[in-house]
Amino acid sequence: MTLKLPAALFATLLAVSACQPTPQNQAALGAVLGGATGLALSELVGANPQWRAVAVLGGAAAGAVVAQNQATQECAYADGRGGYYIAPC
């Protein structure tokens, strides 16, 4: 398991790096990297399988959003009233 995960991650990164950088590709790569980071961190702290699943899903969601924001160069900011507004980063 310890060798399979880095090898699979490397193969995925190599395959995705050949793609043209479109917003969809960037969001997909962000989701993959975020999910992998969530899994690595949950394994590092010795989380049980349910928390590993939560960490992977949360990391994937965060990675996709960050990549999407990088593609559009727009960020969401809190307005102080419970809402948000979108402006350039």
SVG drawing of the C-alpha trace seen along z (x, -y; Angstrom):
<svg xmlns="http://www.w3.org/2000/svg" viewBox="-26 -43 33 45">
<polyline fill="none" stroke="black" stroke-width="0.4" points="0.0,0.0 2.8,-2.4 4.3,-2.1 1.1,-1.8 -0.3,-5.2 2.7,-7.3 3.0,-5.3 -0.7,-5.8 -0.5,-9.5 2.6,-10.0 0.9,-8.2 -2.2,-10.3 -0.2,-13.5 1.8,-12.5 -1.4,-11.7 -3.1,-14.9 -0.1,-17.1 -0.3,-16.2 -3.8,-17.9 -4.3,-21.4 -5.0,-23.7 -8.7,-24.3 -10.8,-25.2 -12.4,-21.8 -9.0,-20.1 -7.7,-22.4 -10.8,-21.6 -10.3,-17.9 -6.6,-18.0 -7.4,-20.1 -10.0,-17.6 -7.5,-14.7 -4.7,-16.5 -7.1,-17.7 -8.4,-14.1 -4.9,-12.7 -3.8,-15.3 -6.9,-14.5 -6.0,-10.8 -2.4,-11.4 -3.2,-13.6 -5.8,-11.2 -3.3,-8.3 -0.7,-10.4 -2.8,-10.9 -4.2,-7.4 -7.8,-8.2 -10.4,-5.4 -11.9,-4.5 -14.9,-6.8 -12.8,-9.8 -10.5,-9.0 -13.5,-9.0 -14.6,-12.4 -11.0,-13.8 -10.8,-12.6 -14.2,-14.1 -13.5,-17.3 -10.0,-17.6 -11.4,-16.9 -14.1,-19.5 -11.6,-22.1 -9.1,-21.3 -11.7,-21.7 -12.9,-25.1 -9.3,-26.4 -8.5,-25.3 -11.6,-26.9 -10.9,-30.1 -7.4,-30.1 -8.8,-29.6 -11.3,-32.5 -9.1,-34.8 -12.2,-35.5 -12.6,-34.9 -15.6,-34.9 -15.3,-37.3 -17.6,-37.5 -19.7,-40.6 -20.1,-40.6 -23.9,-39.9 -23.8,-36.2 -23.4,-36.4 -20.6,-36.8 -19.6,-38.7 -17.3,-37.8 -14.4,-40.1 -11.0,-39.7 -8.5,-38.0"/>
</svg>
